Structures are given as structure tokens and as C-alpha cells.
Amino acid sequence: MMDGLESLATRWIGRWAEPRFDAVEATRDLTPAVVVTGGSSGIGLALAHQFARHSQAIVLIARTPSRLEAAVLEIGQRHPNVRVEQLSLDISSPEAIDALSSWLAERRLYCDVLVNNAAIGHSGPFSAAPTARLEALIATNVAAVARLTRAVLPAMIARGRGGILTISSLGALIPGPHQAAYYASKAFALSLTEAIASEAAGRGVRIAVVLPGPVETRFHARMDAEGSLYRHLLAAATPERVAALSVRSYRLGRRVIAPGFVPTVAVPFLRILPHAVSVPIVNWLLDTGRPALRSDEDKSSPQL
Ligand SMILES: NC(=O)c1ccc[n+]([C@@H]2O[C@H](COP(=O)([O-])OP(=O)(O)OC[C@H]3O[C@@H](n4cnc5c(N)ncnc54)[C@H](OP(=O)(O)O)[C@@H]3O)[C@@H](O)[C@H]2O)c1
């Protein structure tokens, strides 16, 4: 049933596709890979497991080699017929695209599906955010998503097939006081993906964005948000459930994916609720109680 619906969706997505002979020929002896940024843990690892059920090769990208090794082992054990590779790479670096491109070519792989999943967060008042952290957040969540997407999309359109799945957040729909830069970065991912999906409609490339609510991963602790109220008041989904629902909707050709009951209800609600009402509630839920100034950095860096 699912396979039948997927092939109907594939036909619709490729209704105006004009695969170019040279582009298709260029990949004839190569293996199509699903490239998952941030594939070593949390939602990325769970997505890699889901894609492994229907793919020939999976490439996991993250910075920490030990976590990558563990993830490759885990996927390999559960999906012994799938080729699983790891690439230790910081996607926030401007050189990451060249590094990934030559790494794939050396292994006779090409990117058939890009999963833009890696991201970092920051919690606490924007006025006290270390500037290095803000720059890393924008480089990872905004610049890398745009660069990777721009790098893979032309070849996918030329082949008349492929896919880009970008993980945004419910936070994309509202400003997020105390996680201001993170929420803004997720709004960028949502807006970019919906726009590109419209530009490339019918050309054979599945382009979708996922808006999860809270998910139980290391993400919250890594951005020091465990003290925020939302961690105690809002139930968190498992990464496995989010990944299963997301890949299912992606295969069916959905563009904006709300994985689960809470996101499905929250998306239309957040789209119509005035910010005058929603932002104070989010402010309350995300407040970390940390002070609005970091005197150490502010004393040593120029103030305007
Ligand atoms: N958890 C939630 O509640 C939630 C809710 C909505 C949306 N999301 C989104 O879901 C996605 C995955 O988050 P998660 O919760 O699964 O977080 P996670 O467990 O912290 O995983 C993040 C992954 O990204 C990798 N990563 C981070 N920076 C990187 C970089 N510069 N280069 C390469 N890899 C990098 C991490 O590995 P290394 O650190 O080793 O590089 C790790 O594999 C993110 O886009 C997040 O915004 C999460």
C-alpha cells in the first residue's frame, strides 16, 4: 500500500521532470546515497535508520568520530545489506562542500537524498549570548543548510530525481525569546525549503521540511536549556517516532511535515495565533532565569 502511494507521489513530483542524458549517465556506475548531516545521534540517527530500510547507501556526517563509529555499527547491525559510511566533518565550515564532494567521488557515491539535520542551539538571553556561539549557530543552522542545498539541487533537477529533507522545528513558526537565534534559524530553514520546493515543483525532486515539537535527545542539555519550563511541562516525542512519521510523509510527497499529534495540532494554531499572544507564552516556557548580561565578554569586546 505504502509503496503504491509512494510511486503515485513520485509520478506527481516528476510530472515536468526532464532528466538530462549526461547527468543521468554521470551517475551510471555510482551508488546513490542518503547523506544525513548530524547522523550520529538523536533525530539524525533515527532518520538514518528509517532511510536504511529503502536505500543502498547511507552516509552519516558529524564532527565526533567516536559517536559516528557507534552509529555506523548500530545501523550496520540492523540493516546488514545497506552500505553505511561515516564522514567526520564540520558542516559549518565553508570548505565542507568541497570536502564532501571529493569524499563521495572517491567512494563512487553520489548524493541522491540530502537530509539537512545537523543543528546547534543556544538558550539564554540574546544580549548575553557569546558571539562565537551565535556565529557557530548561524554557520551550522543557516549557512550550511543553504550551501548544502544549493550544492545538491542542480544535479538532482538535471537527473529528474532525488530529495532534500530539512529538519526545522515548530519554533520556526514563532519568535522564541531565550532561544532567539535558534528559533530564527529554524524560520530560515522553513522559509527556504518551502520556497525551493515551489521553484522546483514537478521537476522530480522531493523537497520537504519537518517541524517537530520537543524531542527527547541530547539537544536540550547541549544548549543548556534543561532548566527551562518547557522541559518540565511539554511531553517530548522519541526521535524514533519523529523519524518514522517524517520519512513516511516525505515518501508520500508532503512538503511541510508535522510529525505527530502535537505538531499536527500546533502548526495551524501557531500560524493563526497573533504573536502578541504566543510570544509571551513562549517567553515564559523558554526562560532559563539567566541574567541578560555576561559581564566577562562584554567588558573585553567592543560595545557600540
Ligand atoms: N530535540 C528537539 O527537541 C528538536 C525539536 C525540533 C527540532 N529539532 C531539530 O532536529 C535536528 C536534530 O537535533 P537532535 O535533537 O537530534 O540533536 P542532537 O542529538 O544534538 O544531534 C545533533 C547532531 O548534529 C551533529 N552536529 C552538530 N553540529 C555539527 C556540525 N557543525 N557539523 C556536523 N555535524 C554537526 C551532532 O554531532 P557532533 O556534535 O558530533 O558534530 C549530532 O550528530 C536539529 O536540526 C534540531 O534543530 C530538535
The ligand as an SDF file (V2000), in Angstrom:
LIG
                    3D

 48 52  0  0  0  0  0  0  0  0999 V2000
   15.4720   17.7540   20.0820 N   0  0  0  0  0  0  0  0  0  0  0  0
   14.4300   18.5390   19.8590 C   0  0  0  0  0  0  0  0  0  0  0  0
   13.5850   18.7870   20.7390 O   0  0  0  0  0  0  0  0  0  0  0  0
   14.2230   19.1390   18.4910 C   0  0  0  0  0  0  0  0  0  0  0  0
   12.9830   19.7420   18.2120 C   0  0  0  0  0  0  0  0  0  0  0  0
   12.7860   20.3160   16.9650 C   0  0  0  0  0  0  0  0  0  0  0  0
   13.7860   20.2630   16.0100 C   0  0  0  0  0  0  0  0  0  0  0  0
   14.9680   19.6730   16.2910 N   0  0  0  0  0  0  0  0  0  0  0  0
   15.9930   19.6570   15.2540 C   0  0  0  0  0  0  0  0  0  0  0  0
   16.3530   18.3150   14.9970 O   0  0  0  0  0  0  0  0  0  0  0  0
   17.6890   18.2630   14.4860 C   0  0  0  0  0  0  0  0  0  0  0  0
   18.4860   17.2130   15.2230 C   0  0  0  0  0  0  0  0  0  0  0  0
   18.5310   17.5470   16.5950 O   0  0  0  0  0  0  0  0  0  0  0  0
   18.7140   16.4580   17.7450 P   0  0  0  0  0  0  0  0  0  0  0  0
   17.7080   16.7860   18.7710 O   0  0  0  0  0  0  0  0  0  0  0  0
   18.7590   15.0980   17.1830 O   0  0  0  0  0  0  0  0  0  0  0  0
   20.1380   16.9200   18.3090 O   0  0  0  0  0  0  0  0  0  0  0  0
   21.4540   16.1090   18.7140 P   0  0  0  0  0  0  0  0  0  0  0  0
   21.1200   14.8060   19.3400 O   0  0  0  0  0  0  0  0  0  0  0  0
   22.2820   17.1150   19.4790 O   0  0  0  0  0  0  0  0  0  0  0  0
   22.1420   15.8260   17.3090 O   0  0  0  0  0  0  0  0  0  0  0  0
   22.7780   16.8220   16.5760 C   0  0  0  0  0  0  0  0  0  0  0  0
   23.6580   16.1570   15.5560 C   0  0  0  0  0  0  0  0  0  0  0  0
   24.2550   17.1700   14.7350 O   0  0  0  0  0  0  0  0  0  0  0  0
   25.6790   16.9810   14.7110 C   0  0  0  0  0  0  0  0  0  0  0  0
   26.2930   18.2830   14.5060 N   0  0  0  0  0  0  0  0  0  0  0  0
   26.1450   19.4200   15.2260 C   0  0  0  0  0  0  0  0  0  0  0  0
   26.8830   20.4080   14.7130 N   0  0  0  0  0  0  0  0  0  0  0  0
   27.5010   19.9030   13.6140 C   0  0  0  0  0  0  0  0  0  0  0  0
   28.4080   20.4350   12.6620 C   0  0  0  0  0  0  0  0  0  0  0  0
   28.8380   21.6990   12.7310 N   0  0  0  0  0  0  0  0  0  0  0  0
   28.8610   19.6310   11.6720 N   0  0  0  0  0  0  0  0  0  0  0  0
   28.4430   18.3540   11.5860 C   0  0  0  0  0  0  0  0  0  0  0  0
   27.5880   17.7910   12.4660 N   0  0  0  0  0  0  0  0  0  0  0  0
   27.1310   18.5500   13.4630 C   0  0  0  0  0  0  0  0  0  0  0  0
   25.9650   16.3410   16.0820 C   0  0  0  0  0  0  0  0  0  0  0  0
   27.2000   15.6280   16.1180 O   0  0  0  0  0  0  0  0  0  0  0  0
   28.5920   16.3200   16.5840 P   0  0  0  0  0  0  0  0  0  0  0  0
   28.2790   17.2030   17.7470 O   0  0  0  0  0  0  0  0  0  0  0  0
   29.4920   15.1700   16.8900 O   0  0  0  0  0  0  0  0  0  0  0  0
   29.0640   17.0920   15.3900 O   0  0  0  0  0  0  0  0  0  0  0  0
   24.8040   15.3630   16.1730 C   0  0  0  0  0  0  0  0  0  0  0  0
   25.0500   14.2450   15.3720 O   0  0  0  0  0  0  0  0  0  0  0  0
   18.2240   19.6910   14.6320 C   0  0  0  0  0  0  0  0  0  0  0  0
   18.0960   20.3460   13.3800 O   0  0  0  0  0  0  0  0  0  0  0  0
   17.2900   20.3330   15.6380 C   0  0  0  0  0  0  0  0  0  0  0  0
   17.2210   21.7330   15.4590 O   0  0  0  0  0  0  0  0  0  0  0  0
   15.2190   19.1020   17.5150 C   0  0  0  0  0  0  0  0  0  0  0  0
  1  2  1  0
  2  3  2  0
  2  4  1  0
  4  5  1  0
  4 48  2  0
  5  6  2  0
  6  7  1  0
  7  8  2  0
  8  9  1  0
  8 48  1  0
  9 10  1  0
  9 46  1  0
 10 11  1  0
 11 12  1  0
 11 44  1  0
 12 13  1  0
 13 14  1  0
 14 15  2  0
 14 16  1  0
 14 17  1  0
 17 18  1  0
 18 19  2  0
 18 20  1  0
 18 21  1  0
 21 22  1  0
 22 23  1  0
 23 24  1  0
 23 42  1  0
 24 25  1  0
 25 26  1  0
 25 36  1  0
 26 27  1  0
 26 35  1  0
 27 28  2  0
 28 29  1  0
 29 30  1  0
 29 35  2  0
 30 31  1  0
 30 32  2  0
 32 33  1  0
 33 34  2  0
 34 35  1  0
 36 37  1  0
 36 42  1  0
 37 38  1  0
 38 39  2  0
 38 40  1  0
 38 41  1  0
 42 43  1  0
 44 45  1  0
 44 46  1  0
 46 47  1  0
M  CHG  2   8   1  16  -1
M  END
$$$$
